[in-house]
Amino acid sequence: MAQENGDWVLAEVVLECSGDATAHRQLLERALQALDGPELEVRVGPVSTAVSGGLHDVLHAVERAHGIAAQQAERAVTTVRLESRTPPLSLAEREQEAAELQHGRGGGVVEG
């Protein structure tokens, strides 16, 4: 598990860039590298990236990634969704929970 002090978050980060299509992949790779850090856990997905760690660390990483995209793309849009949870769960624990829900062992999805 990440941190016990109450500032742990799970973030879903979506970075959209427009401009030169040939440079798009390289730009996203540089932005993803900016999200990574020893204090963070990062999982790249097909449409978004999950980042977990301390709130300050996560937001600073998002700022770095958006900065890279904004400097090099014609237009950069970064969307961030944050989740705080007590007790906090690591990304691996969240993935296990999601797998159990997907396979019907979680008792259903609860919104709210």
Secondary structure, 3 states (H helix, E strand, C coil): CCCCCCCEEEEEEEEEEECCHHHHHHHHHHHHHHHCCCCCEEEECCCCEEEEEEHHHHHHHHHHHHHHHHHHCCEEEEEEEEECCCCCCCHHHHHHHHHHHHCCCCCCCCCC
